[in-house]
């Protein structure tokens, strides 16, 4: 009886390629995607309240706060800063990080709102939106860098 679908030894050898080490860009992108999924899932309560309140004038600050938080978490996840404790998984740590993210986003948006120079509605064409956006992202990113230390102290 003939062997169906089998391959010879040389073909199998060619299929098996040695794994190459991932470069730093690949690791940063992987950490960024993991951080984005974690932050967005954990921030659903904050995002829901933001959508209910319908503060369209400050919605761009929410986007920059999320971006800053994601960037900070991506840096922290990759253990790129020596002084931070190592990033660990687990449901309890995820719950603590989720609470931290939801507590960090409103002040980051508020600080960005305070940095806004002119009163009234946001005008993308004429209004100064760069400074508040950068301030919001920096505050959220700074808080994200503190999250590993917080979870390390609260959850052992």
C-alpha positions in Angstrom: 0.0 0.0 0.0 1.4 3.4 -1.0 2.1 6.1 1.6 -0.4 9.0 1.0 0.8 12.5 1.6 4.2 11.6 3.0 7.4 13.4 2.1 10.9 12.2 2.0 13.6 13.1 4.6 15.2 15.9 2.6 11.9 17.7 2.1 11.2 17.5 5.8 14.7 18.9 6.5 14.1 21.9 4.3 10.8 22.6 6.1 12.6 22.8 9.5 14.3 26.2 9.6 16.3 27.3 12.5 14.5 30.1 14.4 16.2 33.4 14.2 16.3 35.9 17.0 13.8 38.7 16.8 15.3 42.2 16.4 14.5 45.1 18.7 12.0 46.6 16.3 10.0 43.4 16.2 10.1 43.1 20.0 8.9 46.7 20.4 6.1 46.2 17.9 5.0 43.0 19.7 5.1 44.7 23.1 3.1 47.6 21.5 0.4 45.4 20.2 0.2 43.5 23.5 0.1 46.8 25.4 -2.6 48.2 23.1 -4.8 45.2 23.7 -4.3 45.2 27.4 -4.9 48.9 27.8 -7.9 49.0 25.6 -9.6 46.1 27.2 -8.8 47.3 30.7 -9.9 50.8 30.0 -13.4 49.9 28.8 -15.0 51.4 31.9 -13.3 54.8 31.3 -14.0 54.7 27.6 -17.7 53.9 28.3 -18.0 56.8 30.7 -16.3 59.1 28.2 -18.7 58.0 25.5 -21.7 58.5 27.8 -20.6 62.0 28.8 -20.1 63.0 25.2 -17.4 65.6 25.7 -16.5 65.9 22.1 -14.2 68.9 22.7 -11.8 66.8 24.8 -12.2 63.5 22.9 -8.8 64.1 21.1 -7.2 64.3 24.6 -8.6 60.8 25.4 -7.0 59.5 22.2 -3.6 61.0 23.1 -3.9 59.7 26.7 -4.5 56.2 25.4 -1.6 56.5 23.0 0.7 57.7 25.8 -0.5 55.0 28.1 0.0 52.3 25.4 3.5 53.6 24.7 4.5 53.6 28.4 3.1 50.1 28.9 5.0 48.9 25.8 8.2 50.3 27.1 7.6 48.8 30.6 6.5 45.4 29.2 9.8 45.0 27.3 11.9 45.6 30.5 13.7 48.4 28.6 14.2 50.4 31.8 16.5 48.8 34.4 14.9 50.4 37.5 11.5 49.0 36.8 10.5 45.6 38.2 10.0 42.9 35.6 6.6 42.8 33.9 4.6 39.8 35.1 1.3 38.3 34.0 -1.5 36.9 35.9 -5.2 37.8 36.5 -4.6 39.6 39.8 -1.9 41.8 38.3 -4.0 42.5 35.3 -6.9 43.6 37.6 -4.6 45.9 39.5 -3.2 47.3 36.2 -6.7 47.8 34.9 -7.7 49.8 38.0 -4.5 51.8 37.6 -5.2 52.6 33.9 -8.7 53.7 34.7 -7.5 55.9 37.5 -4.7 57.4 35.4 -6.7 58.4 32.3 -9.0 61.0 33.8 -6.2 63.0 35.5 -4.1 62.8 32.3 -7.0 64.2 30.3 -7.7 66.9 32.9 -4.1 68.0 32.9 -4.1 68.1 29.1 -7.3 70.2 29.3 -5.6 72.6 31.7 -2.8 73.0 29.2 -5.2 74.1 26.6 -4.4 77.8 25.9 -7.7 79.1 24.5 -11.2 78.7 26.0 -14.1 77.3 24.0 -14.4 74.6 21.4 -11.4 72.9 19.9 -10.7 74.1 16.4 -8.3 71.8 14.6 -7.5 74.4 12.0 -6.8 77.4 14.2 -6.7 76.1 17.8 -3.5 75.1 19.7 -4.0 71.4 20.2 -0.5 70.2 20.1 0.6 71.3 23.6 -2.4 69.7 25.4 -2.1 66.5 23.4 1.6 66.2 24.2 1.0 67.0 27.9 -1.8 64.4 28.1 0.3 61.7 26.4 3.3 62.5 28.6 1.3 62.3 31.8 -0.4 59.0 30.8 3.0 57.6 29.6 4.6 58.5 32.9 1.9 56.9 34.9 2.2 53.7 32.7 5.9 53.6 33.7 4.9 53.6 37.4 2.3 50.8 37.0 4.9 47.9 37.2 6.2 49.3 40.5 2.6 49.6 41.9 1.6 46.1 40.9 4.9 44.7 42.2 4.1 46.2 45.6 0.4 45.3 45.7 0.5 41.8 44.2 3.2 39.3 45.2 
